[in-house]
Amino acid sequence: MEPQSPTPPKSWSIHTRKEIITNYEILERVGSGAYADVYRARRRSDSVIVALKEVHDYQSAFREIDALQALKNSPNVIVLHEYFWREDEDAVLVLEFLPTDLASVVSEAKKDGGISAGEIKRWIIQILSGVDACHRNSIVHRDLKPSNLLISADGVLKLADFGQARILLEPGFVSFEENLQPHEQNDPDPNVVQPLHGILEREVPCNVASGNEEHGSSGKDGCFEQLDELKTKDAMSEIDYETHDGDTSCLATCTTSDIEDDPFHGSYSYEAQEGGDGRDGPLTSCVGTRWFRAPELLYGSTKYGAEIDLWSLGCIFAELFSLEPLFPGTSDIDQLSRIFSVLGTLSEEIWPGCVELPDYKIISFSKVENPLGLEACLPNRSPDEINLVKKLLCFDPAGRATAMELLQDKYLTEPPLPVPVSELRVPSSRTARDDEDSPGEWCDYRHMDSDSDFEDFGSVNVTATDSGFSIRFP
């Protein structure tokens, strides 16, 4: 009996993949993180510039592919042209290349005197349209922030980085309106070339290179069967690592990073807990970038739905109005403290359901007697602008306005009217981020997912309880 040849190691390099370099000319690497690398490339068949995202974490790749397949006809969601994947290699997603993002728009506006009301309204409409498409398809993005809202050269904004997205099927964990129906999908014709925003983009069915199969030979049904096999094979060993490091969210990236170095890790709920089963298993509270993370996630909730995206939208819109982050917390505890200083302390009177949050009885804060209020954080903004943010930044998730409702808000329909997309001021490229060793500006999201040391919180009161202990912050 002849000895079996050893399994070839993963290439870990997009440059060695024949099926990719045959079809794409790799020009440069434009983003890199713990779980993905992103390259700018030229498609050899028609010279269209694309982004190649090599995802080293298969769970993130599954999620992104699933979500983008469901949202393929949404004009404000980034386009997935095709992907390459086989069991012994990383997934490589071929995405449309978008040169800049909303974080860069805000950064440029700080230098240029702000963003006009008409421009803000157009940005908001595009963001809401993308989020509404997600929620109509029962997809929760879970990491909405300015650097994940990519923008084309002609001003079209698109949601990107769906590596944390979940397609929630259980009714107990998403509070979508009853009349929302899943998006119907039609198999695209691989031979049809369709225009998209002035650029010819080829709609190609997903490709999974398996064994010695020829490129493009796998049909859609076949590729998903193979994906399901891979999912089944590793389902029992999955760990839902869901935090992101912001410095990798470059040109269609923003990928999962290392788990937070949390001083209270093991004391309260950062890991996936028993609860609602989404499409990929139990939900986890450790999702999203901290500055845009909903309070229920900060308190360890694993039973949530689209409402966490709506809270993120409130933070993003406030940033468009003020050109500054609303809640730039340095740790999860500091994040909660900043929220309470503006909106007041969370209590049963404000949200009766808060007592059910896993960590509500473990972590408590002194009552904020005189919260600042959003008006103080958004000086010189109109009542309609402030009310728009208030409709999203509600402690009770059920009280947050949906994207569909906000698209009909009078703020967006009254003068000054939204400017045409063609009149939006768009930076030529993403604003350069500082090196890791340099003190970053607010738009550098790299450090916001790393909790500060315990000493940074000052005095705390730790009390033993029947279930463990309670931590009280002044």
VENTADA-V599849 format. One record per backbone hydrogen bond with DSSP energy under -1.0 kcal/mol. CO is the residue of the C=O (numbers start at 1). NH is the residue of the N-H. If there is no record, write none. Layout:
co = [CO;CO]
nh = [NH;NH]
This chain:
co = [13;14;17;17;18;20;23;25;28;31;35;36;37;38;38;39;40;40;41;42;43;48;50;51;52;53;54;55;57;58;59;60;61;62;63;64;65;66;67;71;74;76;79;82;83;84;86;91;92;93;94;95;99;100;101;102;103;104;105;106;108;109;116;117;118;118;119;120;121;122;123;124;125;126;127;128;129;130;131;132;134;135;138;140;145;146;146;148;149;150;151;152;156;158;159;166;167;170;177;189;194;196;199;201;210;214;219;220;221;222;223;224;225;226;227;228;229;230;234;235;239;243;245;246;248;248;255;260;262;264;264;268;276;278;281;283;285;289;290;294;295;296;297;299;305;306;306;307;308;309;310;311;312;313;314;315;316;317;318;319;327;331;332;333;334;335;336;337;339;340;341;342;347;351;352;353;354;357;359;362;364;374;378;382;383;384;385;386;387;389;389;391;392;396;397;402;403;405;406;409;410;420;421;435;441;447;453;454;455;461;463;468;470;471;472;473]
nh = [16;17;20;21;22;24;44;42;40;38;56;33;54;30;31;52;27;28;50;25;47;43;41;95;39;93;37;91;61;62;63;64;65;66;67;68;69;70;71;74;77;159;96;94;207;92;89;55;84;53;81;51;430;151;105;106;107;108;109;110;112;114;120;121;122;419;123;124;125;126;127;128;129;130;131;132;133;134;135;136;139;138;168;166;148;102;149;160;102;158;100;155;152;150;78;140;279;173;180;192;201;199;196;194;213;217;223;224;225;226;227;228;229;230;231;232;233;234;237;238;241;257;248;249;250;254;245;262;265;267;268;270;283;281;278;273;287;292;293;298;299;301;300;359;308;309;310;311;312;313;314;315;316;317;318;319;320;321;322;323;329;335;336;337;338;339;340;341;343;344;372;373;351;354;355;356;357;360;363;471;473;378;381;386;387;388;389;390;391;392;393;401;394;399;400;406;407;408;409;412;414;423;424;438;444;450;456;457;458;472;470;465;463;364;461;366]
